[in-house]
Amino acid sequence: MPWPQLWEAAAGLGKKGPGLDTATYLQLVDGAANRLPNPDPRAAIGLTVTLFVTDRPSLAATHLESLDRIIRRLAMLDGESQWEVTKRLGMKKDEAEGMLASIMADAVKLGLDDIPAPLLAMIGNMDFGEWKKPGDMPWAFYIGNAAHLAIADGFYHPRHPKPVHHVWRNYDTAKTIVEELKEELDKEGWKFNPDPILAGFKYVKPDIFDWSLAHTPKSTPGWVYEIKPYRLRKVAKIEAIMYAGVLISAGVLAYLGPSDADGIRGAMPAPNGWFMFESPMDGVITYRYLEAPREKIRERDRARGRVTAKPRYQEAVEASPAGAAIWSSAVLAILLELLEEAGWKLAFQ
């Protein structure tokens, strides 16, 4: 069943029950699904998320087991379904990416997912990255943003330097790209008059846009890449096509960058871990986050005279009655932080 119909069906169950003074059908079916040993993760998470969105409770310790089930089932879903669930919960796109990357990193540690050997081999003897999260930055945003910076700024850009290449990253809007590209082409004696429709695209930010005549004649001079956690590759492809369409509408010869280009497959240090990335299809770069062993992180922290701060609500999660059974207290704390930012009220600290 497509997600729009699944959400609609689940919401319908929440409108009535078998009696005036009893639970709704949604509450009854969700409870029954949670008692099954192996419920369909897509249907089960659809029920639980709809129950949360419908009731909109103040999140307390009593809700942690249900939120933990959401995380466990997210780890079992395909990327498009993961994306649908995070949108339904009201999460911001960039922060949802970081949370999903963290969920899958924990899934690897628990043996519920694996990283292909060729990707692991790219780490080699590389040391894991430093933890430099600003105090007020959401944990999930920090991980997702760090991945984009490592791949686009730290890996791709140095391999495509000026003057042959002109590379823009996801802090540059399509409007900025076209304006700066016009300046560069004017310097080189080209006449480029972008379409004024571009004024409406000031919030569109491709993760990587690389303009080079060296790309021709095999492809367009402009290459677009979208960076996402590996299960979101199809979502990334859709976004890359959209970004290319925006640039084309402004008069820029652009399309999806080839999947065999230099600089789109490798490994980079990540906050307390590593990012491994590759291009499974044109216009898409997908990454996996692998956290370093905890003892190694603590050893480095002692040497630096510091402690890597836990997510804001992690200690409250660990101290709750459900704490011992929680799949990942850190990821659940990240989820709570994102839900609070999305407007949910938290009834414990």
C-alpha positions as CSV (number, residue, x, y, z in Angstrom):
1,M,0.0,0.0,0.0
2,P,1.4,3.4,-0.9
3,W,2.3,5.7,2.1
4,P,-0.5,8.2,1.5
5,Q,-3.1,5.5,1.6
6,L,-1.4,3.8,4.6
7,W,-1.5,7.1,6.5
8,E,-5.2,7.7,5.5
9,A,-6.2,4.1,6.6
10,A,-4.4,4.4,9.9
11,A,-5.9,7.8,10.6
12,G,-9.4,6.4,9.9
13,L,-8.8,3.7,12.5
14,G,-8.2,6.5,15.0
15,K,-11.6,8.1,14.6
16,K,-13.7,5.5,16.3
17,G,-13.6,2.3,18.4
18,P,-15.8,-0.7,19.3
19,G,-17.5,1.3,22.0
20,L,-18.0,4.8,23.4
21,D,-15.8,4.2,26.4
22,T,-13.1,2.0,24.8
23,A,-9.9,2.6,23.0
24,T,-10.0,3.5,19.3
25,Y,-9.4,0.8,16.7
26,L,-6.0,2.4,16.0
27,Q,-4.9,1.9,19.6
28,L,-6.2,-1.7,19.6
29,V,-4.6,-2.6,16.3
30,D,-1.3,-0.9,17.2
31,G,-1.2,-2.8,20.5
32,A,-1.9,-6.1,18.7
33,A,0.8,-5.4,16.2
34,N,3.3,-4.7,18.9
35,R,2.5,-8.1,20.5
36,L,3.4,-10.0,17.3
37,P,7.0,-11.4,17.2
38,N,7.7,-10.2,13.7
39,P,5.1,-7.7,12.4
40,D,5.5,-6.1,9.0
41,P,7.7,-3.1,9.9
42,R,6.1,-0.8,7.4
43,A,2.6,-1.4,8.6
44,A,3.6,-1.5,12.2
45,I,5.5,1.8,12.1
46,G,2.7,3.4,10.2
47,L,0.3,2.5,13.0
48,T,2.5,3.7,15.8
49,V,3.5,7.0,14.1
50,T,-0.1,7.7,13.2
51,L,-1.1,7.1,16.9
52,F,1.6,9.6,18.0
53,V,0.6,12.2,15.4
54,T,-3.1,11.8,16.1
55,D,-2.9,12.0,19.9
56,R,0.1,14.4,20.0
57,P,1.0,13.4,23.6
58,S,3.5,15.2,25.8
59,L,6.3,12.8,25.5
60,A,7.2,11.2,28.8
61,A,9.1,8.1,30.0
62,T,6.1,6.0,29.3
63,H,6.4,6.7,25.6
64,L,10.0,5.6,25.3
65,E,9.2,1.9,24.4
66,S,7.0,3.0,21.5
67,L,9.6,5.5,20.3
68,D,12.2,2.8,20.5
69,R,10.0,0.5,18.3
70,I,9.9,3.4,15.8
71,I,13.7,3.5,15.7
72,R,14.0,-0.3,15.4
73,R,11.5,-0.4,12.5
74,L,13.1,2.5,10.8
75,A,16.3,0.5,10.6
76,M,14.3,-2.2,8.7
77,L,12.7,0.1,6.1
78,D,13.8,1.1,2.6
79,G,15.0,4.7,2.2
80,E,11.8,6.1,0.7
81,S,9.8,4.7,3.6
82,Q,12.3,6.1,6.1
83,W,11.9,9.5,4.5
84,E,8.1,9.3,4.6
85,V,8.2,8.5,8.4
86,T,10.5,11.4,9.2
87,K,8.4,13.8,7.2
88,R,5.2,12.5,9.0
89,L,6.9,13.3,12.3
90,G,7.7,16.8,11.2
91,M,11.5,16.5,11.1
92,K,13.6,18.9,9.1
93,K,15.3,17.3,6.1
94,D,18.9,17.9,7.1
95,E,18.4,16.7,10.6
96,A,16.5,13.6,9.5
97,E,19.4,12.6,7.4
98,G,21.8,12.7,10.3
99,M,19.4,10.7,12.5
100,L,19.0,8.0,9.8
101,A,22.7,7.8,9.4
102,S,23.1,7.3,13.1
103,I,20.4,4.7,13.3
104,M,22.1,2.6,10.5
105,A,25.5,3.1,12.2
106,D,24.0,1.5,15.4
107,A,22.4,-1.2,13.2
108,V,25.8,-2.2,12.0
109,K,27.2,-2.4,15.5
110,L,24.2,-4.7,16.5
111,G,24.7,-6.9,13.5
112,L,21.4,-5.8,11.9
113,D,23.1,-4.3,8.9
114,D,26.5,-4.6,7.3
115,I,29.0,-2.4,5.3
116,P,30.4,-4.0,2.1
117,A,34.0,-5.1,2.5
118,P,35.3,-2.8,-0.4
119,L,33.9,0.2,1.5
120,L,35.4,-0.8,4.8
121,A,38.7,-1.4,3.1
122,M,38.8,2.3,2.1
123,I,39.3,3.3,5.7
124,G,42.6,1.5,5.9
125,N,44.8,3.0,8.7
126,M,42.9,6.3,8.7
127,D,42.3,7.6,12.1
128,F,38.8,8.5,13.1
129,G,37.8,12.2,13.1
130,E,37.6,14.7,15.8
131,W,34.4,15.6,17.7
132,K,33.8,19.3,17.3
133,K,30.1,19.8,17.7
134,P,29.1,23.4,18.7
135,G,27.2,23.2,22.0
136,D,23.8,24.5,20.6
137,M,23.9,22.5,17.3
138,P,21.4,19.6,17.2
139,W,23.3,16.3,17.2
140,A,21.6,14.9,14.1
141,F,22.3,18.1,12.1
142,Y,25.9,17.9,13.2
143,I,26.4,14.4,11.8
144,G,24.5,15.1,8.5
145,N,26.3,18.4,8.0
146,A,29.7,16.9,8.7
147,A,29.1,14.3,6.0
148,H,28.3,16.9,3.4
149,L,31.4,18.9,4.4
150,A,33.7,15.9,4.4
151,I,32.5,14.6,1.0
152,A,31.9,17.9,-0.9
153,D,34.5,20.2,0.6
154,G,37.1,17.7,1.9
155,F,37.1,15.1,-0.9
156,Y,35.4,16.2,-4.1
157,H,36.4,19.9,-4.3
158,P,40.2,19.3,-3.9
159,R,40.1,16.9,-6.8
160,H,38.3,19.4,-9.1
161,P,40.3,22.6,-8.6
162,K,40.1,25.9,-10.4
163,P,40.7,27.1,-13.1
164,V,39.5,24.0,-14.9
165,H,36.6,23.4,-12.5
166,H,34.2,25.7,-10.8
167,V,32.6,23.9,-7.9
168,W,29.7,25.1,-5.6
169,R,28.5,23.3,-2.5
170,N,25.2,23.2,-0.6
171,Y,25.7,26.5,1.1
172,D,25.4,28.2,-2.3
173,T,21.9,28.7,-3.7
174,A,21.0,28.1,-7.3
175,K,20.7,31.9,-7.6
176,T,24.3,32.4,-6.4
177,I,25.6,29.6,-8.6
178,V,24.1,31.2,-11.8
179,E,25.2,34.7,-10.9
180,E,28.8,33.6,-10.1
181,L,28.8,31.3,-13.2
182,K,27.8,34.3,-15.4
183,E,30.8,36.3,-13.9
184,E,33.2,33.4,-14.7
185,L,31.9,32.9,-18.2
186,D,32.0,36.7,-18.9
187,K,35.7,36.7,-17.9
188,E,36.3,33.9,-20.4
189,G,34.5,35.7,-23.2
190,W,31.3,33.6,-23.2
191,K,27.9,35.3,-23.4
192,F,25.5,33.9,-20.8
193,N,22.2,35.5,-20.0
194,P,20.4,33.6,-17.3
195,D,16.6,33.5,-17.3
196,P,15.2,36.0,-14.7
197,I,13.0,33.1,-13.4
198,L,16.0,32.2,-11.3
199,A,15.0,34.9,-8.7
200,G,12.5,32.4,-7.4
201,F,15.2,29.7,-6.7
202,K,17.1,31.4,-3.9
203,Y,16.5,28.5,-1.5
204,V,17.5,25.7,-3.9
205,K,20.9,24.4,-2.9
206,P,22.5,21.5,-4.8
207,D,25.0,19.6,-2.7
208,I,27.6,19.7,-5.4
209,F,27.5,21.6,-8.7
210,D,30.6,21.3,-10.8
211,W,31.0,23.4,-14.0
212,S,33.8,22.5,-16.4
213,L,34.3,22.4,-20.1
214,A,36.5,19.4,-19.4
215,H,33.3,17.4,-18.9
216,T,32.4,17.9,-22.6
217,P,31.8,16.5,-25.2
218,K,30.9,13.3,-23.2
219,S,28.4,15.1,-21.0
220,T,27.1,18.5,-20.1
221,P,29.6,21.0,-18.7
222,G,27.5,21.2,-15.5
223,W,27.3,18.2,-13.1
224,V,24.9,18.0,-10.2
225,Y,25.3,15.6,-7.2
226,E,23.1,15.0,-4.2
227,I,24.5,13.5,-1.0
228,K,22.4,11.3,1.2
229,P,22.7,8.3,3.6
230,Y,22.9,5.2,1.5
231,R,19.3,4.0,1.9
232,L,18.1,7.3,0.6
233,R,19.7,6.9,-2.8
234,K,16.4,7.0,-4.7
235,V,15.4,10.2,-2.8
236,A,18.7,11.6,-3.7
237,K,18.2,10.9,-7.4
238,I,14.8,12.7,-7.4
239,E,16.4,15.7,-5.7
240,A,19.4,15.8,-8.0
241,I,17.0,15.8,-11.0
242,M,15.1,18.6,-9.5
243,Y,18.2,20.7,-8.9
244,A,19.4,20.0,-12.5
245,G,16.0,21.1,-13.7
246,V,16.2,24.4,-11.8
247,L,19.6,25.2,-13.3
248,I,18.4,24.1,-16.8
249,S,15.4,26.4,-16.5
250,A,17.8,29.3,-15.8
251,G,19.8,28.5,-19.0
252,V,22.6,26.4,-17.5
253,L,23.7,23.3,-19.3
254,A,23.6,20.9,-16.4
255,Y,22.5,17.4,-15.6
256,L,23.4,14.5,-13.3
257,G,27.1,13.9,-12.7
258,P,28.4,10.5,-13.9
259,S,28.7,7.8,-11.3
260,D,32.3,7.0,-12.3
261,A,33.8,10.5,-11.9
262,D,36.8,11.1,-9.7
263,G,36.1,12.3,-6.2
264,I,32.8,10.5,-5.5
265,R,34.0,7.3,-3.9
266,G,36.2,7.1,-0.9
267,A,36.4,7.5,2.9
268,M,36.9,10.5,5.2
269,P,37.3,11.0,8.9
270,A,33.9,11.7,10.6
271,P,33.1,12.9,14.1
272,N,34.3,10.1,16.3
273,G,34.2,7.8,13.3
274,W,34.4,7.6,9.5
275,F,32.3,8.3,6.4
276,M,32.5,5.8,3.5
277,F,30.8,6.9,0.3
278,E,30.2,5.9,-3.3
279,S,28.0,6.8,-6.3
280,P,25.4,4.0,-7.0
281,M,23.9,6.0,-9.8
282,D,24.4,9.2,-11.8
283,G,23.9,12.3,-9.7
284,V,24.0,10.5,-6.4
285,I,26.6,10.1,-3.7
286,T,25.6,7.9,-0.7
287,Y,27.4,7.6,2.5
288,R,27.6,5.4,5.6
289,Y,28.6,6.5,9.0
290,L,30.7,4.1,11.1
291,E,31.4,5.1,14.7
292,A,34.8,4.3,16.2
293,P,34.9,1.8,19.0
294,R,33.7,3.4,22.3
295,E,36.9,2.5,24.1
296,K,39.0,4.3,21.5
297,I,36.8,7.4,21.7
298,R,37.1,7.4,25.6
299,E,40.9,6.9,25.2
300,R,41.2,9.9,22.9
301,D,38.9,12.0,25.2
302,R,41.2,11.2,28.2
303,A,44.2,12.2,26.1
304,R,42.5,15.5,25.1
305,G,41.3,16.1,28.7
306,R,37.6,16.2,27.6
307,V,34.5,14.1,27.5
308,T,32.4,13.8,24.3
309,A,29.0,15.1,25.5
310,K,26.0,12.8,25.2
311,P,22.9,13.8,23.3
312,R,20.8,16.1,25.6
313,Y,18.2,13.5,26.7
314,Q,20.4,10.4,26.7
315,E,20.9,10.3,30.5
316,A,17.1,10.7,31.0
317,V,16.5,7.8,28.6
318,E,19.1,5.6,30.4
319,A,17.6,6.4,33.8
320,S,14.0,5.6,32.7
321,P,12.3,2.2,33.6
322,A,12.6,1.2,29.9
323,G,16.3,2.3,29.7
324,A,17.9,-1.2,29.9
325,A,15.8,-2.5,27.0
326,I,16.3,0.5,24.7
327,W,18.0,-0.4,21.5
328,S,20.2,2.7,21.4
329,S,19.8,5.4,24.1
330,A,21.8,7.8,22.1
331,V,19.7,7.5,19.0
332,L,16.5,7.7,21.0
333,A,17.8,10.9,22.6
334,I,18.5,12.3,19.2
335,L,14.9,11.4,18.1
336,L,13.5,13.2,21.2
337,E,15.6,16.3,20.4
338,L,14.3,16.4,16.8
339,L,10.7,15.8,17.9
340,E,11.0,18.7,20.4
341,E,12.3,20.9,17.7
342,A,9.4,19.8,15.5
343,G,7.0,21.2,18.1
344,W,6.4,18.2,20.4
345,K,6.3,18.8,24.1
346,L,8.6,16.7,26.4
347,A,7.4,15.9,29.9
348,F,10.7,14.8,31.3
349,Q,14.2,16.2,31.3
